[in-house]
């Protein structure tokens, strides 16, 4: 049996999955730097009797997808294999990352007493 439209159908499927993944990133407002958005790729490997579609993305996409358990609670991501606070990171290294995230999001803090922007 010969399947003439199979390759075109598989390409459409690959493109659809990538398009939906990018759309989900944008809708969930997790597309600050577009690094993960631009890293989404799909590859088709075909042999005589079969085709396989494989997808890849930046490593931290797995954390976005599956979530990360908290240091003392796993309420928000109970089935995630990832856990915050492994102890292997640089001491105080999270501060730099949070600072960068705040700048990307355009968050402005106010002084509680004076109400002025910090």
N, C-alpha and C positions, 0 to 999 in steps of 0.2 A: 504494500500500500504506500502510495506516495503522497506526502502532505506538502502541498505547494505553498500554502500561506503560513506555515508554522513559524518560520523565521521572522516574518513580519509581525505575527501575533506575539511572539516572545519579546521582540523589541518594544512593541506597544506596552506590554505588561511591565517591562523594566522601566520604561520612561514614566509610566503612570505611578509606579511605586515611588520613584524618586520625586516626582512632582508632588505627590501627596505628602511625602515626608517633609519636603521644603515648606509646603503650605502649613503643615502642623507646627513647624518651628516658628513660622511667622505669626500664626494665629495665637500661639501660646506665649508670644513675646520673648522668645529665647533665642533671638537672632541678632544679638548686639553687634558682633564683629563680622558676621557672615562666614566665619571660618568653618563651622560645622556645616552650614548651608552649602558652601562651595565644595566641601570635601565629599559629599554624597556621590557615589559612583556605582555603576552597575556593569557587570561583565558577563557576557554570554560565552559559554564554552560548548561547542557542538562536536559530537562524534557521529558515527554513522547512524545509530539508532536512538540517540538521546541528545538532549540539550539541558544544560544546567545554567541557572542564573544566579550569580553571586553578587552580593552588595557589600560595599565598604564605606567607612566614614572615619572621621577623626576619632581617636581613642576615647575622648571624653564624651562622645555621643552615647556610649553605653551607660554612663552615669546619668545623662539626661533621660535616656529611655527607661532605665530600670529604677532610678532613684537611688538614694543613699540612706542607709539606716543612721539614726542619730547616735550620738556617743552613749547615751543611757537609755534610749527608747527606739523601738523599731516600728512605731505606730504608723508613720507616713509611708514607709517602704518595707513592709514586713517580709516580702519575698525576695528582696534585693540581696545579691551576694556582696555588695559593697557596704562598708561601714565607715563612718566619720571617726576620726581620732585614732588612727592606727599607731601613732607615735613615731612614724618613720619620717615625717616631714621636718622641715627646718623650724626651729623654735621661733614663733612670731611671724612665720611666712604667710599665714592666712591674712594678716592685716594688709599686706601689699595687694593681694588679690581682691579683697573687699574694697579697698580704696579705688582700684582700677574699675571695678564693677559699678561703684557709685558714680564715678565720672562718666562712664558710658551711658548710664541710665539718666544722667542729668539730675540727680537727686540733690537738693539743696537743704541743708540743715539750718535751723533757727536757734538762736540763743534763747533759753527758756525765760530768762529775766527781761531782756531788752526786746526780744522779738526780731532782732536783726539777723540777717543771713550770715552764716559763718563761712 
